[in-house]
Amino acid sequence: MKLKVTITGPKVHDVDCRFFLTSMAMAGGIRMFEAYNAIGKGGQQVHVFVDGEEESVKAYCDQVQSSCPALAEVSGIAIEGCDRDVMKIGEYAQFYSTVILNKFIQRVEESTSGP
């Protein structure tokens, strides 16, 4: 079962939302997963793509609808079918680690560059 979950709100970026969603997917046995930040109607968005056993995907979506990171401000969650290929969760975890490392490096460079 393939689904796209769109989480929208004034604050869903930079609050560990993608890490939170990835951790839930791993714990729930989701083997195919991706999550990306975007800007859309209603403000910030996180687009999540999941593919897996119907029972696991439905349980994951239920969990997404009932919990979010403490600092997130969510105004809506939309779930719809999708046809796109979804990467393996381990590959996504490697990609996301690179994203986080790049953010860290930029912050270190900014803090050490001085006036």
C-alpha angles and dihedrals in degrees: 000000000000121000139169116215118195117196113193132186148118090272119026097118123080093014096098092260095143092047090048092049093046092050091051091049092051092048090049095052096250106159100184117051144146133171129188137179118236141161117237145137108331096023131275118020139190115204113205124190119195132178126181148090110345094238093050094046093049091048090049092052091049089052092048090053093051103043142034139166114292095246096044121109107204122186099174148001122204124189124194140157119265138191102204124116111255121211124238111272092239091056090048090050089055091048092048092048088058091051091052093046091051091052090049093049091050091051092049091049091049093049094048100041092078128194 
